[in-house]
């Protein structure tokens, strides 16, 4: 049982790290930046914006963000005002992060019980997913925003891309995710002992290691 649980924990942690990317890796289209925030004043494009095109985890390699989970809310639109207003709206950013975390928990539960019969995890973890989707996570804050105007070299389309950077300390988010899962376990007395043990082990690992130790695995192609 212990060896199975360890394998399940490894799978779950990789999934948690991967889903922290909000905007997952996509085939890149060749683009040309035509204008950006502060260009006329000699401002350069911030490093966090450049790294966000690879992944949110890449932003965490920057010294100023090395202790945080980083999330970039990104939107493309023909209207600069619309794009900027949308990404700077605190409710939009918070909702994006909450949705990502809800998806993460759902993926974790599905992976943790893969191949196990007679365990109705969907009923248990739909409660977690719904609770996290509607949560306002403590210490989650917006710290930067930026916009660029660019041209797709292939399609010739020109449009604005607005970015908003959100961060939360590693331990703070780990503890909050674990607490959400723990709350559902405590309120589902019908959960089997084997299932309960698996989820308690996952909670323990999230609290002690989070996903920071799995960045290399999540980023590997």
N, C-alpha and C positions, 0 to 999 in steps of 0.2 A: 504493500500500500504506500509506504514511504517513497519508494522509487518512482511510482506512478505519480504521486503528488508533486515530487520535485520536477518531473518532466512537465507536468501541467503548469506549475508555477513559472517555469522558464518560458513556455509558450505564451502565457498570459502577460508576462512582463514585456516581452517583445511586442505583443499586440498593443499594450498600453503605450509603449514608447513610439510606435509607428503612428498610432492615432493622435498623438500629440502634435502632429504636423498640420492640423486643420486643413491647410492647402497642401495636399499630397503632391509628390513629384509627378509632373506631367511632361509629355514630349514638348520640348521648347521650340517656339517659333522665333525665327530671327527678327529682331526688332531694332529700331533706331530711336534713341531719345531725341526729341525735337526741343523740348523745354522741360523745366522742372522748377519746383518751389525754390525761389531765391537765386535762380540762375543769373538773372540780370545783376545781382549783387556779388557774384563770384562764389556763391555757395555750391559745394559739390554734393553729389548724391550720397547720403549716409551709408555707412557700411552695413547697417542692419537691413536696409532696404535691398541692397545687392544680395546679401546672404539669404534673405527671405525667399528669393527666387529659387533657391535650392531646397531649403527646408527651414522650418522654424527652429529645429534643433541646431542648425548651423549658426544661428544668432547667438546661441548660448556659448559658443566658442570665443565670443568677444569678451574681454576682461570685465567690462561694466555689467554684463548680463550673465556672468558665469555661475551665479547663485540662484538663478531664476528659471522657471519655465517661461518660455516666450511664445506668444501667440500673435500672429499678424492677421488682422481683418483687412481684406483686400477687395476692392470693387473696381470694375471697368465700366466706363460710361462715356457717351459723347459729350455730356455736360460736365464741366469741371466743378461747378457749384454743387451739382447733385452728388458726384463722387465724393467730394470733400465732406459735405454735410453728413452723408451716410456713414462714412468711416469714423467721423469724430463724434457721432452720436453714442453716448455711453451705453444706452440700452441695446443698441445693435451689437456692439462688441461683447458685452456681457452675455447676450443671448447666444452668440456664436460659440463662445467658450463653453457655456453650459451644455449646448447641443453636442459638442465634441466629446465632453466628458460622459454624457449619457450614452453616446454611441460606444465609448470605450468600455464602460461597465457592461453593456449588453454583449459586446464581443468577448469580454473576459469570461462571463458566465457561460456562454455557448462553448468556448474552448475548454473551460475547466471540466465540463461534464460530457465532452465528446465521447461517444461510444458507450455511455452509461445508460442503462435502461431503467425506467420507472422513477425518474427524478424530474419532477415538474419545475424546472428552473425558470421557465418562461413566466410562470405565475409569480414566482418570488421576485425575479429581477426586473420585471416590468415596473414594479413599484419603485425600485431603485432608479431605473431610467427616468421615470416620470418625476421623481423627487429631485433628481439632479438637474433635469431640464428646467425646472422652475426655481433652482437655487440661485442665490446671490452669494458668490464665494468671497469670503473674507480675504483682504489683502490683495485682491486682484485689482490692478489699476492700469490706466492708460498713461503711457509715459512719452509717447512721441507720435507724430503724424507727418506724412509727406505725400507729395503728388508728382507725377511725371506725365508728360504728353509725349506719346510715342507713335511710331508708324510700324506696322507689320510689313516687313520687306517682301513677304510672299504674297499677301492679299492686297497690299497697299492701303489697308484701312488705317485711319488715324483716330486715336481715342485717348482719353485720360485714364490713368490708373492711380487710385488713391490708396494709401496704406495707413493703418493705425496699429501701433505696437502696444501690446498688453503684456504685463509681467505679473508673476506671483512667486513668492519664495518657494523653493523645493519642499521644505518640510511642511509649510502651511498647507499646500495643496495636497500633498501625500496624506496628511492627517485628516483633511476634510473628505477626501475620497474614501478613506478607510472608515471614517465615522458614518458615512452614508450607507456603506455596505453593512457595517455592524448593526446599525439601527434596524435594517430589514431582517437580518438574522434573528435579532432579539424579539422581533414581533411576528415571527413565523415559527410557532412551536411545532408545526407539522413537518418541518424540514428534517430529513433523515440525518442521522448522526454522521454518516460517511460524507454526505454533502456539506454538512455544517463544518466538519473538519477541514475539508478542502478550502472553503471560503475563509475560515479563520486563519489558515496558513497563508493565503493570499493577502489578507489584511496585514498580517505580521510582516510579510516581505515588503509590502508597500510602505508601511510605517518606517521600517529600518533601512531600506535600500531605495525605495521609490523607483524611478525609471532612469536615474542618472547613470547607473552602472551598465545600462543596456543601450546607450546611445550608439556605440560602435555596431552592435548587431542590427539596430533599427536603421542605421544609415547605410548599411552594406548593400550593394547591388548584386 
